[in-house]
Amino acid sequence: MIKQGPRLVTLGHEFAGLLDDGTAVAVSPVVECGRCGTCRSGQTHLCQHAISRMYGVSRDGGMADEVVVDPASLVRLPAGVDPRAAALVEPIAVVVHGLNRIAIAAGQRVLVVGGGTIGLLTIAVARARGIEVDLIARHACQIMAGEALGAGGQPLDPDRPDRTDRRYDVVIDAAGTQSSLDMAVARARRGGTLLALGTYWSPVRIDATLAAKEVTVVPAMLYGYHQGRRDFDEAAQLLAQSPEVPDLLVTHRFPLEEAVEAFRAAGDRATGSIKVQLGDG
């Protein structure tokens, strides 16, 4: 179980900006140790020391005017990508890694549970791969953003009983709560796949339904390499190919000196917030 608490570091693991020479970059916040067993086996995304070497979590991160990072963490942005939008490269890389972990293909019925940043970016990445996606989201602003990103069919409201028999080959839990997990298991077809892309910060319970349906659960966290390509590089390219994504997801922007107000907006869904960003410009 990952335990988090007060940390004497500058927060911000999703960040991007300009180098001293003006080069636009995003930052991969995890600096793999390269020495543990998983790193040596090529599974750098499973580095045993990842969390203790992560900018914005255990090292000073991006909520600052200037940040010093390991050159290996730099991800050059494709031409045309605004550095002010490129903080999204990190969560896109999370989605890319997750989808690379499962056998997902065009023609399968796919459902995303949760309309936060990860859930909506899952729709964007899946659609870029030619995969149709449905969405379950709790807030109207999330449902609207999902539709704009190409969520197929009528988005489902978790507060209203669904009277259809719709079941899905792949269900992606992008919320990481007990209710989202229960919904994901219920919506998965027998023998289907559940991608646990959200983070369960509190213990969750599973019942016999999961076993009775023989749903395969695949967890995913962070990012690494797939077929020799860094997930972060693919994420940066996807952002360049989807210029509409930042405007749909980033609902609020604040300068650094208004960080308190930014966190207040992020924590109040009544503001219509999806993604709240801090930074200049």
Secondary structure, DSSP 8 states (H G I E B T S, - for coil): -------SS---SS-EEE-TT--EEEE--B---S-SHHHHTT-GGG-TTTGGGBBTTTB--SSSS-----GGGEEE--TT--TTTGGGHHHHHHHHHHHHTS---TTS-EEEE--SHHHHHHHHHHHHTT--EEEE-SSHHHHHHHHHHT--S--B-TTS---S---EEEEEE-S-SHHHHHHHHHHEEEEEEEEE-S--SS-----HHHHHHT-EEEE--S--EETTEEHHHHHHHHHHH-TTHHHHHEEEEE-GGGHHHHHHHHT-GGGT-SEEEES--
